Amino acid sequence: MELKISSCNNFFKIKGSLNKNNLEVFQNEFQDIFERLNDLTISIQDIESMDRYGVNAFMELHNEAILKNKNLSIIGLGCKDLYNHFKTQNAA
């Protein structure tokens, strides 16, 4: 499935599959996002699948938010792989 990203102000909804083939769409959408916004909310409720490249893209966005002291919220239960990645990072 194709990746679709919709937004309203600082709220973004991602739908479809996030993988190596469409990673550029994700990266282009969120490139320099923290230069424009202090708070960012991303809904992953409609992500059907995500490979390791997609998980790494979210991790990079998370790290950028921490470095720039910005707020990033990831909401929804759309992708178990992403949830598990952040869960193991917190435990380590």
Salt bridges, closest charged atoms under 4 A:
GLU35 OE2 - LYS68 NZ 2.57
GLU64 OE2 - LYS68 NZ 3.21
